[in-house]
């Protein structure tokens, strides 16, 4: 009874979250009731993996996130498998590996190297046909119970609907490309344009162009306003999530 009451309170906090940052905190608190310390959201969820997806990372490897934006999204089978189901599923338990192509199996191997060998995946539906994907990283060797899987699905559904209400269609910005999202992420982490150019292996003028495009899409004129807009839209993470990711990556190295 106490566990049920705790989950109801956690879901209530998700529904009442006034902005994206407290929404993330409420989601992580709800998942923590099942011992889950890391998850990620993908949106929009469509059949074509080449359509740019926003990756909301809460405790997952930063290296995986960067690789996902640039290339791994093209071979990730999890969103496709989720769209073919009516309920949440557990990877690898509910996946028929023989039915995947070699690139998709390679993705699962890469994900495992980043601490994502097991997880609960669920499609989340919002208004106006919007859909996203929640991947909750399962930290134990034994498979989660059906009750846990259904609870994670509920957390994902409630949180995505709240996100859609916070970031309503009329306030949504023009979609950013995967490279623009990468530049935005480094910019919000305090990196200058020359440093971002070195990190990405491109020219300073190329980064300048991406920054100007970001400013235009956000309708802002400076980096501070762009980063504030990015945080409010859930396009980048806060310092608290950065610290959670760092702790997770430190555990993986030990």
C-alpha positions as a Markdown table, in Angstrom:
| # | Residue | x | y | z |
|---|---|---|---|---|
| 1 | Unk | 0.0 | 0.0 | 0.0 |
| 2 | Unk | 2.8 | 2.4 | 0.9 |
| 3 | Unk | 4.5 | 1.7 | -2.5 |
| 4 | Unk | 1.3 | 2.4 | -4.3 |
| 5 | Unk | 0.8 | 5.6 | -2.5 |
| 6 | Unk | 4.4 | 6.7 | -3.2 |
| 7 | Unk | 3.8 | 6.1 | -6.9 |
| 8 | Unk | 0.5 | 7.9 | -7.0 |
| 9 | Unk | 2.3 | 10.9 | -5.3 |
| 10 | Unk | 5.1 | 10.7 | -7.9 |
| 11 | Unk | 2.7 | 10.7 | -10.8 |
| 12 | Unk | 0.9 | 13.6 | -9.2 |
| 13 | Unk | 4.2 | 15.5 | -9.1 |
| 14 | Unk | 4.7 | 14.8 | -12.8 |
| 15 | Unk | 1.2 | 16.0 | -13.7 |
| 16 | Unk | 1.8 | 19.2 | -11.7 |
| 17 | Unk | 5.3 | 20.0 | -13.0 |
| 18 | Unk | 5.3 | 23.7 | -14.1 |
| 19 | Unk | 8.3 | 23.5 | -16.4 |
| 20 | Unk | 10.6 | 21.0 | -18.1 |
| 21 | Unk | 13.3 | 21.0 | -15.4 |
| 22 | Unk | 11.0 | 20.1 | -12.5 |
| 23 | Unk | 9.3 | 17.6 | -14.9 |
| 24 | Unk | 12.6 | 15.8 | -15.4 |
| 25 | Unk | 13.2 | 15.7 | -11.6 |
| 26 | Unk | 9.7 | 14.3 | -11.1 |
| 27 | Unk | 10.2 | 11.6 | -13.7 |
| 28 | Unk | 13.5 | 10.5 | -12.2 |
| 29 | Unk | 11.9 | 10.4 | -8.7 |
| 30 | Unk | 9.1 | 8.2 | -10.0 |
| 31 | Unk | 11.5 | 5.8 | -11.8 |
| 32 | Unk | 13.7 | 5.7 | -8.7 |
| 33 | Unk | 10.9 | 3.9 | -6.9 |
| 34 | Unk | 11.7 | 1.0 | -9.1 |
| 35 | Unk | 15.5 | 1.3 | -8.7 |
| 36 | Unk | 15.9 | 3.0 | -12.1 |
| 37 | Unk | 18.5 | 5.7 | -12.2 |
| 38 | Unk | 18.8 | 6.5 | -15.9 |
| 39 | Unk | 16.5 | 7.0 | -18.8 |
| 40 | Unk | 16.1 | 8.8 | -22.1 |
| 41 | Unk | 13.3 | 10.2 | -24.2 |
| 42 | Unk | 13.2 | 10.4 | -28.0 |
| 43 | Unk | 10.8 | 12.6 | -29.9 |
| 44 | Unk | 9.2 | 12.8 | -32.4 |
| 45 | Unk | 8.7 | 9.1 | -32.9 |
| 46 | Unk | 8.2 | 8.3 | -36.6 |
| 47 | Unk | 9.0 | 5.4 | -39.0 |
| 48 | Unk | 11.9 | 7.2 | -40.7 |
| 49 | Unk | 15.0 | 7.3 | -38.5 |
| 50 | Unk | 16.5 | 10.0 | -40.6 |
| 51 | Unk | 14.0 | 12.5 | -39.2 |
| 52 | Unk | 15.8 | 14.5 | -36.5 |
| 53 | Unk | 15.0 | 13.3 | -33.0 |
| 54 | Unk | 15.4 | 15.3 | -29.8 |
| 55 | Unk | 17.3 | 13.1 | -27.4 |
| 56 | Unk | 16.5 | 14.0 | -23.7 |
| 57 | Unk | 19.2 | 12.3 | -21.7 |
| 58 | Unk | 18.7 | 11.7 | -18.0 |
| 59 | Unk | 21.7 | 9.8 | -16.6 |
| 60 | Unk | 22.8 | 7.9 | -19.7 |
| 61 | Unk | 26.3 | 8.1 | -21.2 |
| 62 | Unk | 27.1 | 11.4 | -22.9 |
| 63 | Unk | 29.2 | 9.5 | -25.4 |
| 64 | Unk | 26.2 | 7.4 | -26.4 |
| 65 | Unk | 24.1 | 10.5 | -26.7 |
| 66 | Unk | 26.6 | 12.2 | -29.1 |
| 67 | Unk | 27.0 | 9.1 | -31.2 |
| 68 | Unk | 23.2 | 8.6 | -31.2 |
| 69 | Unk | 22.6 | 12.1 | -32.7 |
| 70 | Unk | 25.2 | 11.6 | -35.4 |
| 71 | Unk | 24.7 | 8.0 | -36.5 |
| 72 | Unk | 23.4 | 5.5 | -34.0 |
| 73 | Unk | 19.8 | 6.7 | -34.5 |
| 74 | Unk | 19.9 | 5.3 | -38.0 |
| 75 | Unk | 20.4 | 1.7 | -36.7 |
| 76 | Unk | 18.5 | 1.8 | -33.4 |
| 77 | Unk | 15.7 | -0.8 | -33.6 |
| 78 | Unk | 14.1 | 0.0 | -30.3 |
| 79 | Unk | 11.7 | 2.9 | -31.5 |
| 80 | Unk | 10.6 | 0.7 | -34.4 |
| 81 | Unk | 9.9 | -2.3 | -32.2 |
| 82 | Unk | 8.1 | 0.0 | -29.7 |
| 83 | Unk | 5.8 | 1.3 | -32.5 |
| 84 | Unk | 4.8 | -2.2 | -33.4 |
| 85 | Unk | 3.6 | -3.0 | -29.9 |
| 86 | Unk | 0.6 | -2.0 | -27.8 |
| 87 | Unk | 2.4 | -2.2 | -24.5 |
| 88 | Unk | 5.9 | -1.6 | -23.1 |
| 89 | Unk | 8.6 | -4.2 | -23.6 |
| 90 | Unk | 11.9 | -5.3 | -22.1 |
| 91 | Unk | 15.1 | -5.4 | -24.1 |
| 92 | Unk | 16.7 | -7.8 | -24.6 |
| 93 | Unk | 14.2 | -10.2 | -23.1 |
| 94 | Unk | 11.3 | -9.4 | -25.5 |
| 95 | Unk | 13.4 | -9.0 | -28.6 |
| 96 | Unk | 13.9 | -11.7 | -31.2 |
| 97 | Unk | 17.5 | -11.0 | -32.1 |
| 98 | Unk | 17.4 | -13.2 | -35.2 |
| 99 | Unk | 14.7 | -10.9 | -36.7 |
| 100 | Unk | 17.1 | -7.9 | -36.5 |
| 101 | Unk | 19.5 | -7.0 | -39.2 |
| 102 | Unk | 23.3 | -6.9 | -38.5 |
| 103 | Unk | 23.4 | -3.2 | -38.0 |
| 104 | Unk | 20.5 | -3.3 | -35.5 |
| 105 | Unk | 22.2 | -6.1 | -33.5 |
| 106 | Unk | 25.4 | -4.0 | -33.5 |
| 107 | Unk | 23.5 | -1.1 | -32.0 |
| 108 | Unk | 22.4 | -3.2 | -29.1 |
| 109 | Unk | 26.0 | -4.3 | -28.6 |
| 110 | Unk | 27.1 | -0.6 | -28.6 |
| 111 | Unk | 24.3 | 0.3 | -26.2 |
| 112 | Unk | 25.4 | -2.5 | -23.8 |
| 113 | Unk | 28.9 | -1.0 | -23.7 |
| 114 | Unk | 27.4 | 2.2 | -22.4 |
| 115 | Unk | 25.5 | 0.6 | -19.6 |
| 116 | Unk | 22.3 | 0.1 | -21.6 |
| 117 | Unk | 22.2 | -3.7 | -22.0 |
| 118 | Unk | 18.8 | -4.0 | -20.4 |
| 119 | Unk | 15.9 | -1.6 | -20.4 |
| 120 | Unk | 12.2 | -1.0 | -20.6 |
| 121 | Unk | 11.0 | 0.7 | -23.8 |
| 122 | Unk | 7.6 | 2.3 | -24.3 |
| 123 | Unk | 5.8 | 4.5 | -26.8 |
| 124 | Unk | 4.3 | 7.6 | -25.3 |
| 125 | Unk | 1.4 | 9.3 | -26.9 |
| 126 | Unk | 0.4 | 13.0 | -26.8 |
| 127 | Unk | -2.1 | 15.3 | -28.4 |
| 128 | Unk | -2.4 | 15.9 | -32.1 |
| 129 | Unk | -0.8 | 12.6 | -33.0 |
| 130 | Unk | 2.5 | 13.4 | -31.2 |
| 131 | Unk | 4.5 | 10.4 | -30.0 |
| 132 | Unk | 7.7 | 9.8 | -28.2 |
| 133 | Unk | 9.8 | 6.9 | -26.8 |
| 134 | Unk | 10.9 | 6.3 | -23.3 |
| 135 | Unk | 13.9 | 4.1 | -22.6 |
| 136 | Unk | 14.3 | 3.3 | -18.9 |
| 137 | Unk | 17.6 | 1.6 | -18.2 |
| 138 | Unk | 17.1 | -1.5 | -16.1 |
| 139 | Unk | 20.0 | -1.9 | -13.6 |
| 140 | Unk | 19.5 | -5.5 | -12.6 |
| 141 | Unk | 20.3 | -8.9 | -14.2 |
| 142 | Unk | 16.9 | -10.4 | -13.4 |
| 143 | Unk | 14.1 | -9.2 | -15.6 |
| 144 | Unk | 11.6 | -6.6 | -14.3 |
| 145 | Unk | 8.2 | -7.8 | -13.2 |
| 146 | Unk | 5.1 | -7.2 | -15.3 |
| 147 | Unk | 4.0 | -4.7 | -12.7 |
| 148 | Unk | 7.2 | -2.7 | -13.0 |
| 149 | Unk | 7.0 | -2.7 | -16.8 |
| 150 | Unk | 3.4 | -1.4 | -16.7 |
| 151 | Unk | 4.3 | 1.2 | -14.1 |
| 152 | Unk | 7.2 | 2.5 | -16.3 |
| 153 | Unk | 4.9 | 2.7 | -19.2 |
| 154 | Unk | 2.5 | 4.8 | -17.1 |
| 155 | Unk | 5.3 | 7.1 | -16.0 |
| 156 | Unk | 6.3 | 7.6 | -19.6 |
| 157 | Unk | 2.8 | 8.3 | -20.8 |
| 158 | Unk | 2.0 | 10.8 | -18.0 |
| 159 | Unk | 5.3 | 12.6 | -18.4 |
| 160 | Unk | 5.0 | 12.9 | -22.2 |
| 161 | Unk | 1.5 | 14.3 | -22.0 |
| 162 | Unk | 2.7 | 16.8 | -19.4 |
| 163 | Unk | 5.6 | 17.7 | -21.6 |
| 164 | Unk | 3.3 | 18.3 | -24.6 |
| 165 | Unk | 1.2 | 20.7 | -22.4 |
| 166 | Unk | 4.3 | 22.6 | -21.3 |
| 167 | Unk | 5.8 | 22.8 | -24.8 |
| 168 | Unk | 2.6 | 23.5 | -26.7 |
| 169 | Unk | 2.5 | 23.4 | -30.5 |
| 170 | Unk | 2.0 | 27.2 | -30.8 |
| 171 | Unk | 5.3 | 27.8 | -28.8 |
| 172 | Unk | 7.3 | 25.1 | -30.6 |
| 173 | Unk | 10.3 | 26.2 | -32.6 |
| 174 | Unk | 11.3 | 25.2 | -36.0 |
| 175 | Unk | 13.0 | 21.8 | -35.6 |
| 176 | Unk | 16.8 | 21.8 | -35.2 |
| 177 | Unk | 19.0 | 19.4 | -37.1 |
| 178 | Unk | 21.1 | 16.9 | -35.2 |
| 179 | Unk | 24.2 | 19.0 | -35.8 |
| 180 | Unk | 22.5 | 22.1 | -34.6 |
| 181 | Unk | 21.4 | 20.2 | -31.4 |
| 182 | Unk | 25.0 | 19.2 | -30.9 |
| 183 | Unk | 26.3 | 22.7 | -31.2 |
| 184 | Unk | 23.5 | 24.0 | -28.9 |
| 185 | Unk | 24.4 | 21.4 | -26.3 |
| 186 | Unk | 28.1 | 22.5 | -26.2 |
| 187 | Unk | 27.1 | 26.1 | -26.3 |
| 188 | Unk | 24.8 | 25.6 | -23.2 |
| 189 | Unk | 27.7 | 23.9 | -21.5 |
| 190 | Unk | 29.7 | 27.1 | -21.8 |
| 191 | Unk | 31.9 | 26.3 | -24.8 |
| 192 | Unk | 33.0 | 29.1 | -27.1 |
| 193 | Unk | 32.6 | 28.8 | -30.9 |
| 194 | Unk | 36.3 | 28.1 | -31.5 |
| 195 | Unk | 36.3 | 25.4 | -28.8 |
| 196 | Unk | 33.1 | 23.8 | -30.3 |
| 197 | Unk | 34.8 | 23.8 | -33.7 |
| 198 | Unk | 37.7 | 21.9 | -32.2 |
| 199 | Unk | 35.5 | 19.4 | -30.5 |
| 200 | Unk | 33.4 | 18.7 | -33.6 |
| 201 | Unk | 36.3 | 18.8 | -36.0 |
| 202 | Unk | 34.8 | 21.5 | -38.2 |
| 203 | Unk | 35.8 | 25.1 | -39.0 |
| 204 | Unk | 35.0 | 28.1 | -36.8 |
| 205 | Unk | 32.9 | 29.6 | -39.7 |
| 206 | Unk | 30.8 | 26.4 | -39.8 |
| 207 | Unk | 30.1 | 26.7 | -36.1 |
| 208 | Unk | 29.3 | 30.4 | -36.5 |
| 209 | Unk | 26.7 | 29.4 | -39.2 |
| 210 | Unk | 25.1 | 26.8 | -37.0 |
| 211 | Unk | 24.9 | 29.3 | -34.1 |
| 212 | Unk | 23.2 | 31.9 | -36.3 |
| 213 | Unk | 20.7 | 29.3 | -37.5 |
| 214 | Unk | 19.9 | 28.4 | -33.9 |
| 215 | Unk | 19.4 | 32.1 | -33.0 |
| 216 | Unk | 17.1 | 32.5 | -36.0 |
| 217 | Unk | 15.0 | 29.4 | -35.1 |
| 218 | Unk | 14.8 | 30.5 | -31.4 |
| 219 | Unk | 14.1 | 34.1 | -32.4 |
| 220 | Unk | 16.9 | 35.3 | -30.0 |
| 221 | Unk | 20.0 | 37.4 | -30.5 |
| 222 | Unk | 22.5 | 36.0 | -27.9 |
| 223 | Unk | 23.8 | 32.8 | -26.4 |
| 224 | Unk | 22.2 | 33.3 | -22.9 |
| 225 | Unk | 18.7 | 33.7 | -24.4 |
| 226 | Unk | 19.3 | 30.7 | -26.7 |
| 227 | Unk | 20.4 | 28.5 | -23.7 |
| 228 | Unk | 17.4 | 29.7 | -21.6 |
| 229 | Unk | 15.1 | 28.8 | -24.5 |
| 230 | Unk | 16.8 | 25.4 | -24.9 |
| 231 | Unk | 16.3 | 24.6 | -21.2 |
| 232 | Unk | 12.6 | 25.6 | -21.3 |
| 233 | Unk | 12.0 | 23.4 | -24.4 |
| 234 | Unk | 13.8 | 20.5 | -22.9 |
| 235 | Unk | 16.5 | 20.5 | -25.6 |
| 236 | Unk | 19.4 | 20.3 | -23.2 |
| 237 | Unk | 20.1 | 19.2 | -19.7 |
| 238 | Unk | 20.8 | 20.9 | -16.4 |
| 239 | Unk | 24.0 | 20.6 | -14.2 |
| 240 | Unk | 22.2 | 18.1 | -12.0 |
| 241 | Unk | 21.7 | 15.7 | -14.9 |
| 242 | Unk | 25.3 | 16.3 | -15.9 |
| 243 | Unk | 26.5 | 15.2 | -12.5 |
| 244 | Unk | 24.2 | 12.1 | -12.6 |
| 245 | Unk | 25.7 | 11.1 | -16.0 |
| 246 | Unk | 29.3 | 11.6 | -14.7 |
| 247 | Unk | 28.6 | 9.4 | -11.7 |
| 248 | Unk | 27.1 | 6.7 | -13.9 |
| 249 | Unk | 30.1 | 6.8 | -16.3 |
| 250 | Unk | 32.5 | 6.6 | -13.3 |
| 251 | Unk | 30.7 | 3.5 | -12.1 |
| 252 | Unk | 31.1 | 2.0 | -15.5 |
| 253 | Unk | 34.9 | 2.5 | -15.4 |
| 254 | Unk | 35.3 | 1.0 | -12.0 |
